[in-house]
């Protein structure tokens, strides 16, 4: 195995924002008199368009997903404006290591471009990234591999030589189906036995992924 590039998911992997989103959806649900949290794990990693369809399937065609999402987004933005972007342990270390080793890195996130770019700038990590591919820049969301394929093209790497670091089930499925090297850093959900079979490695944190990449980057030299 050879590692020529690394693609990061963003929410739940680089930033501890999935918990903020979950808390915000819980509050929106309370305001609407609905339980909106139960189905959220299945929606992690999907596009806004796909999430709209999934919410309507669960709560009916009359459910105003975009209105509820605007309220959820406002709650998350309030928390980030107050406390900053919550950075996951090991993020700065792994990005600095990749830069030192001259291994290009990209982000492939289902978040909209405006949100993703703002968070990356706020966390002061944008300079480490060769490319940022977002949910509103692709036609097909995870578990389709399109977003990773575009990111790899921008990195100039082959899927079989590109690590994808993900926390979501849909992201791991997308990486696997695209022929990438799927590695999971679980956040809100641990992998099922079925999902675990798709993984090249599972790490407890981004810090743990550094040694793995270092071992296989030596095969690039």
Backbone torsions as a table, in degrees:
resi	resn	phi	psi	omega
1	UNK	NA	138.8	179.5
2	UNK	-126.9	139.5	179.2
3	UNK	-113.7	116.9	-179.4
4	UNK	-111.2	-15.1	-179.3
5	UNK	-162.2	162.2	-179.8
6	UNK	-134.0	131.8	175.9
7	UNK	-114.3	129.0	-180.0
8	UNK	-105.2	135.8	158.5
9	UNK	-70.6	168.7	-178.7
10	UNK	-110.7	-69.8	-175.4
11	UNK	-68.7	125.7	-179.9
12	UNK	89.4	-14.8	179.5
13	UNK	-114.1	-60.2	177.0
14	UNK	-80.2	-40.3	-176.0
15	UNK	-123.5	143.9	-179.0
16	UNK	-85.3	55.8	-175.2
17	UNK	-94.9	-18.5	179.6
18	UNK	-61.9	-35.2	177.9
19	UNK	-67.2	-38.5	176.7
20	UNK	-62.9	-42.0	179.6
21	UNK	-64.5	-43.5	179.7
22	UNK	-62.1	-44.1	178.3
23	UNK	-62.6	-40.1	-179.5
24	UNK	-66.8	-42.9	177.7
25	UNK	-62.8	-35.8	178.5
26	UNK	-62.4	-42.1	179.4
27	UNK	-67.6	-41.9	177.8
28	UNK	-60.8	-41.5	178.4
29	UNK	-61.1	-41.4	177.9
30	UNK	-62.5	-39.1	179.3
31	UNK	-66.8	-31.9	-178.7
32	UNK	-93.8	-7.7	-176.9
33	UNK	74.2	29.9	-179.0
34	UNK	-128.7	156.2	173.4
35	UNK	-97.4	101.8	-173.1
36	UNK	-99.5	-4.0	-170.6
37	UNK	-88.2	-30.3	-170.8
38	UNK	-55.8	-41.0	-176.3
39	UNK	-89.3	0.6	-174.2
40	UNK	-62.1	-40.3	-178.8
41	UNK	-55.6	-35.6	179.9
42	UNK	-71.4	-17.7	-177.9
43	UNK	-95.9	-6.0	-178.9
44	UNK	-63.6	127.2	177.7
45	UNK	93.3	-7.6	-179.0
46	UNK	-90.1	164.3	-179.4
47	UNK	-74.8	167.7	176.9
48	UNK	-60.8	-42.1	179.9
49	UNK	-60.7	-44.4	-179.5
50	UNK	-67.9	-39.4	178.6
51	UNK	-62.3	-38.0	177.5
52	UNK	-58.6	-45.5	179.3
53	UNK	-63.9	-40.5	-177.8
54	UNK	-68.4	-39.2	176.8
55	UNK	-64.7	-41.4	-179.7
56	UNK	-66.7	-34.7	175.9
57	UNK	-63.6	-35.0	-176.6
58	UNK	-84.0	-38.2	-172.1
59	UNK	-115.6	0.7	177.3
60	UNK	102.1	158.1	-176.3
61	UNK	-63.8	-24.1	-177.8
62	UNK	-80.1	-8.0	-178.1
63	UNK	-66.2	126.2	-179.1
64	UNK	-87.3	82.1	-177.1
65	UNK	-62.2	-44.0	-175.1
66	UNK	-66.7	-35.7	175.3
67	UNK	-66.4	-44.0	178.3
68	UNK	-64.5	-38.1	-179.5
69	UNK	-67.4	-36.6	177.0
70	UNK	-62.2	-40.9	177.8
71	UNK	-66.0	-43.3	177.4
72	UNK	-59.9	-44.5	-179.4
73	UNK	-62.4	-39.8	179.4
74	UNK	-62.5	-40.1	178.8
75	UNK	-65.6	-42.1	178.6
76	UNK	-65.4	-44.0	-179.3
77	UNK	-63.4	-37.0	176.6
78	UNK	-61.0	-43.0	-179.4
79	UNK	-65.5	-40.7	-178.7
80	UNK	-72.5	-37.4	176.5
81	UNK	-62.8	-34.0	-179.1
82	UNK	-78.5	-42.9	-169.9
83	UNK	-114.9	-8.3	-176.0
84	UNK	87.0	172.7	178.0
85	UNK	-75.3	123.2	-178.7
86	UNK	-77.1	106.2	-175.1
87	UNK	-84.0	135.7	179.4
88	UNK	-74.6	147.2	178.4
89	UNK	-57.7	136.0	176.2
90	UNK	90.4	-7.6	-176.0
91	UNK	-61.8	-50.2	-177.7
92	UNK	-64.4	-38.3	-178.9
93	UNK	-64.3	-44.0	-177.3
94	UNK	-70.7	-36.8	178.8
95	UNK	-67.5	-39.8	177.2
96	UNK	-65.5	-39.1	179.4
97	UNK	-64.1	-44.9	179.0
98	UNK	-61.2	-40.5	178.3
99	UNK	-64.0	-41.6	179.0
100	UNK	-63.1	-38.6	-178.3
101	UNK	-85.1	-2.2	-179.1
102	UNK	60.0	38.1	172.7
103	UNK	-99.1	116.2	-176.1
104	UNK	-68.9	147.5	-177.8
105	UNK	-128.5	148.8	177.3
106	UNK	-138.4	162.9	171.1
107	UNK	-112.9	136.4	173.7
108	UNK	-128.5	102.1	-172.3
109	UNK	-126.6	147.1	176.5
110	UNK	-78.1	-9.1	176.5
111	UNK	-67.3	156.3	176.6
112	UNK	-66.4	154.5	-175.6
113	UNK	-60.2	-42.7	-177.4
114	UNK	-61.4	-41.8	179.6
115	UNK	-68.0	-47.4	-177.2
116	UNK	-60.8	-47.9	-178.4
117	UNK	-62.9	-37.9	179.6
118	UNK	-66.2	-45.0	179.4
119	UNK	-62.9	-42.8	-178.9
120	UNK	-64.3	-38.4	177.1
121	UNK	-69.3	-42.2	-179.9
122	UNK	-61.2	-37.9	-179.5
123	UNK	-82.7	-4.5	178.0
124	UNK	61.1	45.2	177.6
125	UNK	-123.0	-3.0	-176.0
126	UNK	-59.5	-32.7	-176.1
127	UNK	-67.5	-16.2	180.0
128	UNK	-85.5	-7.0	-169.4
129	UNK	-107.9	129.8	176.1
130	UNK	-74.5	-33.5	-176.4
131	UNK	-150.5	152.3	173.2
132	UNK	-132.4	116.9	180.0
133	UNK	-114.3	129.3	-170.1
134	UNK	-121.3	166.9	-175.1
135	UNK	-61.1	-31.8	-180.0
136	UNK	-86.5	10.2	178.0
137	UNK	-109.6	-1.3	-177.5
138	UNK	-126.7	158.9	179.2
139	UNK	-88.0	-32.1	-174.7
140	UNK	-121.3	128.6	-176.5
141	UNK	-91.4	165.3	172.6
142	UNK	-54.8	138.0	18.1
143	UNK	-85.5	9.5	170.8
144	UNK	-71.4	140.4	-175.6
145	UNK	-81.6	5.3	-172.7
146	UNK	-53.2	-43.9	-175.2
147	UNK	-64.4	-35.5	177.2
148	UNK	-73.8	-35.2	178.7
149	UNK	-63.7	-41.9	177.9
150	UNK	-65.4	-43.0	179.5
151	UNK	-61.2	-42.7	179.9
152	UNK	-64.8	-38.4	176.6
153	UNK	-60.6	-41.4	179.7
154	UNK	-69.7	-30.4	175.9
155	UNK	-77.6	-23.3	-175.0
156	UNK	77.6	31.2	-178.3
157	UNK	-120.4	155.9	176.3
158	UNK	-84.8	146.9	179.4
159	UNK	-53.2	-43.3	-176.0
160	UNK	-69.9	-7.2	176.9
161	UNK	-115.8	14.9	-175.1
162	UNK	-121.6	118.5	175.9
163	UNK	-77.2	134.7	170.4
164	UNK	-111.9	118.9	177.3
165	UNK	-97.6	120.9	-173.1
166	UNK	-139.9	156.3	171.3
167	UNK	-114.5	-15.6	-173.2
168	UNK	-99.3	151.9	176.8
169	UNK	-61.8	-45.6	-178.3
170	UNK	-63.0	-36.0	178.4
171	UNK	-66.8	-42.2	178.6
172	UNK	-65.3	-41.8	178.2
173	UNK	-62.0	-40.1	179.3
174	UNK	-64.7	-45.3	-179.5
175	UNK	-63.0	-42.4	-179.5
176	UNK	-64.8	-45.8	-177.3
177	UNK	-68.0	-23.5	178.7
178	UNK	-88.3	-0.2	178.6
179	UNK	81.5	18.1	178.3
180	UNK	-84.4	-176.0	177.3
181	UNK	-103.9	91.9	-173.4
182	UNK	-77.1	124.6	176.7
183	UNK	-127.9	133.2	-173.5
184	UNK	-112.0	135.7	168.3
185	UNK	-118.4	92.1	-172.7
186	UNK	-58.7	145.4	178.5
187	UNK	-117.5	-87.9	-178.6
188	UNK	-86.7	-17.4	-178.3
189	UNK	-134.4	136.6	171.1
190	UNK	-83.3	150.3	-178.6
191	UNK	-67.2	143.5	171.7
192	UNK	-74.3	164.4	175.9
193	UNK	-56.0	-36.8	179.7
194	UNK	-65.6	-43.3	-179.8
195	UNK	-69.5	-37.3	-178.3
196	UNK	-58.8	-29.3	-179.8
197	UNK	-69.0	-16.9	179.3
198	UNK	-86.6	-11.7	-170.6
199	UNK	-85.3	140.9	167.2
200	UNK	-78.8	-41.6	176.8
201	UNK	-151.6	156.3	169.5
202	UNK	-123.4	134.5	-178.6
203	UNK	-122.0	152.2	177.2
204	UNK	-82.6	-20.6	178.3
205	UNK	-158.8	169.3	176.4
206	UNK	-63.6	-31.2	178.0
207	UNK	-58.9	-38.1	-178.4
208	UNK	-68.1	-22.7	-179.2
209	UNK	-76.5	-18.4	-174.8
210	UNK	-63.0	-46.9	-177.9
211	UNK	-62.5	-41.1	179.0
212	UNK	-60.0	-46.6	-179.3
213	UNK	-66.9	-38.0	-179.7
214	UNK	-62.5	-41.5	-179.9
215	UNK	-59.6	-46.8	-174.2
216	UNK	-86.1	-16.1	176.2
217	UNK	-72.5	-22.3	177.8
218	UNK	-63.3	-21.8	177.6
219	UNK	-76.9	-8.5	176.6
220	UNK	-82.6	-17.5	-171.6
221	UNK	-86.3	NA	NA
